[in-house]
Amino acid sequence: MAEAVVEIERLCYGGAGFGRIDGKACFVPLTAPGDKARVRVVKEKRSFAEAEVVELLEPSPLRTDPACPYFGVCGGCDWQHLPYAEQLKQKGEIFADTLARIGKVPRELVLPVSPSPECFGYRSRIQLKVARKGGIPTLGFFKRGSHDVVDLAAGCALAAPLLNQALAEVRGILPRLPQLEGITQVDLAMGDDGESIAVFHYRGKDAASLLDCLLAARPELPSVTGAYVKTGEKGEMSAVFGVDSLSYGVPAGLFPGSREVRLRFSRGGFSQVNYRQNLELIKTVGEWGALREGARVLDLYCGNGNISVPIAPLVGEVVGVEGYAPSIVDAAANAEANGALNARYLVGDAALSVRRLAKRKEKFDLVVLDPPRAGAEAAGELAILAPERILYVSCDPATLARDLGQLCGAGYRVARSKPVDMFPQTYHLESVTELIRD
């Protein structure tokens, strides 16, 4: 492959540094703005090239020493070689540029990135891959650009201390587990109260012996308060021992008028990975939602009621829609446990549910949506419901910008957008965008 010298101008969504080779855009992972590097082109297209660093000729003055010994090999982090202030600057510029370029959102409407209180040790969930090298099991994340597993013997710098303790304990019992070749992944999750759940993904034919062995190993897993084995194409869960759900708190006074609530999510269910920054999302919705007595709120992709249960006491009615049935069970239980009797939760596809609500001529004052990375299929149809305000929580700037373009073409305007750094040391981030009907 051809080699060239590249000067890195900035970082891009995806984590790579951006430079040019003979005028052509070139993306180089693990570089920093201001780096001058000799690179090897590994992929070349008509309009851009991808390359890897061969030699760092002139390191950027921005560079800092990574905290994790696996950085650069493990594919979990992108920017540990940059100070956190620079990560925030780059994320803000990337976010504002994406919204302006794709969604035509004026840059002045994008607020500064809300920083995470913790840059390391913030993750409350991790998914660990299981492999074998020379007959010895390894537990960790995929190497950058491959499906080889990096064995995290020293733990993960982004994971909360409790999860790293659980990781070490699980790693210790792996060699003794039967039919180890059938175990492909171990998910570790924790609440904010010291409880944790381990889910073992198993593709073998003798789940019963694995269940027995894990139960026998319970004394060696003191940091794990619940364990499950996930099998079959539909992901059936078999209990080994312990708790079947985790929980986290939302404090009173987070936004004007808010009460203290406690929210649960079941084993294998979704929760935000950074509890401190999840509060920032809820706080922003509470502050921007113009919540008032009698208002009707639609919460699309509602999950376990993470956003709508905390705001329910301040409005007239909440309707939540989510396609994953176990999360709806959690949402309904959370509403009941926290006295949100004005909230009802339904299993259903978001876009189809919007059409049904529109057909019944139902109206909502506020729509909150928090779709997956692919964005909201329902975005183009929300205008039929004619809510005064839409609050779009997103984990992907590109699909957010696309959907904002649709909504702005359907009679809405972007009032403001706040990026929230849910994932320090990576290029990922969350955001909340407010749209108001013209």
Rosetta blueprint (number, residue, H / E / L):
1 M L
2 A L
3 E E
4 A E
5 V E
6 V E
7 E E
8 I L
9 E L
10 R E
11 L E
12 C L
13 Y L
14 G L
15 G L
16 A L
17 G E
18 F E
19 G E
20 R E
21 I E
22 D L
23 G L
24 K E
25 A E
26 C E
27 F E
28 V E
29 P L
30 L L
31 T L
32 A L
33 P L
34 G L
35 D L
36 K E
37 A E
38 R E
39 V E
40 R E
41 V E
42 V E
43 K E
44 E E
45 K L
46 R L
47 S L
48 F E
49 A E
50 E E
51 A E
52 E E
53 V E
54 V E
55 E E
56 L E
57 L E
58 E E
59 P L
60 S L
61 P L
62 L L
63 R L
64 T L
65 D L
66 P L
67 A L
68 C L
69 P L
70 Y L
71 F E
72 G L
73 V L
74 C E
75 G L
76 G L
77 C L
78 D L
79 W L
80 Q L
81 H L
82 L L
83 P L
84 Y H
85 A H
86 E H
87 Q H
88 L H
89 K H
90 Q H
91 K H
92 G H
93 E H
94 I H
95 F H
96 A H
97 D H
98 T H
99 L H
100 A H
101 R H
102 I H
103 G H
104 K L
105 V L
106 P L
107 R H
108 E H
109 L H
110 V E
111 L L
112 P L
113 V L
114 S E
115 P L
116 S L
117 P L
118 E L
119 C L
120 F L
121 G L
122 Y L
123 R E
124 S L
125 R E
126 I E
127 Q E
128 L E
129 K E
130 V E
131 A E
132 R E
133 K E
134 G L
135 G L
136 I E
137 P E
138 T E
139 L E
140 G E
141 F E
142 F E
143 K E
144 R L
145 G L
146 S L
147 H L
148 D L
149 V E
150 V E
151 D E
152 L L
153 A L
154 A L
155 G L
156 C L
157 A L
158 L L
159 A E
160 A L
161 P H
162 L H
163 L H
164 N H
165 Q H
166 A H
167 L H
168 A H
169 E H
170 V H
171 R H
172 G H
173 I H
174 L H
175 P H
176 R H
177 L L
178 P L
179 Q L
180 L H
181 E H
182 G H
183 I E
184 T E
185 Q E
186 V E
187 D E
188 L E
189 A E
190 M E
191 G L
192 D L
193 D L
194 G L
195 E L
196 S E
197 I E
198 A E
199 V E
200 F E
201 H E
202 Y E
203 R L
204 G L
205 K L
206 D L
207 A H
208 A H
209 S H
210 L H
211 L H
212 D H
213 C H
214 L H
215 L H
216 A H
217 A L
218 R H
219 P H
220 E H
221 L L
222 P L
223 S L
224 V L
225 T L
226 G E
227 A E
228 Y E
229 V E
230 K E
231 T E
232 G L
233 E L
234 K L
235 G L
236 E E
237 M E
238 S E
239 A E
240 V E
241 F E
242 G E
243 V L
244 D L
245 S E
246 L E
247 S E
248 Y E
249 G E
250 V E
251 P L
252 A L
253 G L
254 L L
255 F L
256 P L
257 G L
258 S L
259 R L
260 E L
261 V E
262 R E
263 L E
264 R E
265 F E
266 S E
267 R L
268 G L
269 G L
270 F L
271 S L
272 Q L
273 V L
274 N L
275 Y H
276 R H
277 Q H
278 N H
279 L H
280 E H
281 L H
282 I H
283 K H
284 T H
285 V H
286 G H
287 E H
288 W H
289 G L
290 A L
291 L L
292 R L
293 E L
294 G L
295 A L
296 R E
297 V E
298 L E
299 D E
300 L E
301 Y L
302 C L
303 G L
304 N L
305 G L
306 N L
307 I L
308 S H
309 V H
310 P H
311 I H
312 A H
313 P H
314 L H
315 V L
316 G L
317 E E
318 V E
319 V E
320 G E
321 V E
322 E E
323 G L
324 Y L
325 A H
326 P H
327 S H
328 I H
329 V H
330 D H
331 A H
332 A H
333 A H
334 N H
335 A H
336 E H
337 A H
338 N L
339 G L
340 A L
341 L L
342 N L
343 A E
344 R E
345 Y E
346 L E
347 V E
348 G L
349 D L
350 A H
351 A H
352 L H
353 S H
354 V H
355 R H
356 R H
357 L H
358 A H
359 K H
360 R L
361 K L
362 E L
363 K L
364 F L
365 D L
366 L E
367 V E
368 V E
369 L E
370 D L
371 P L
372 P L
373 R L
374 A L
375 G L
376 A L
377 E L
378 A L
379 A H
380 G H
381 E H
382 L H
383 A H
384 I H
385 L H
386 A L
387 P L
388 E L
389 R E
390 I E
391 L E
392 Y E
393 V E
394 S E
395 C L
396 D L
397 P H
398 A H
399 T H
400 L H
401 A H
402 R H
403 D H
404 L H
405 G H
406 Q H
407 L H
408 C H
409 G H
410 A L
411 G L
412 Y E
413 R E
414 V E
415 A E
416 R E
417 S E
418 K E
419 P E
420 V E
421 D L
422 M L
423 F L
424 P L
425 Q L
426 T L
427 Y L
428 H L
429 L L
430 E E
431 S E
432 V E
433 T E
434 E E
435 L E
436 I E
437 R E
438 D L
